[in-house]
Amino acid sequence: MGLIKEPKNVDFTVQSDPWTEEELKDFRKLMNELKAKNAKRKILPSPQKKKIGV
């Protein structure tokens, strides 16, 4: 397999726009809600098989 070159007049690099204060506020609110939801969920231990002596 060889290298794939970019076609002429096509740019594959993408620079995203910085987030506004309102978008950051919404994102932080969402992350706090998800963290709180996941903290409430208890992780149950997986059932372990008992070894029976032979």
Buried (B, 14 or more C-beta within 10 A) or exposed (E): EEEEEEEEEEEEEEEEEEEEEEEEEEEEEEEEEEEEEEEEEEEEEEEEEEEEEE
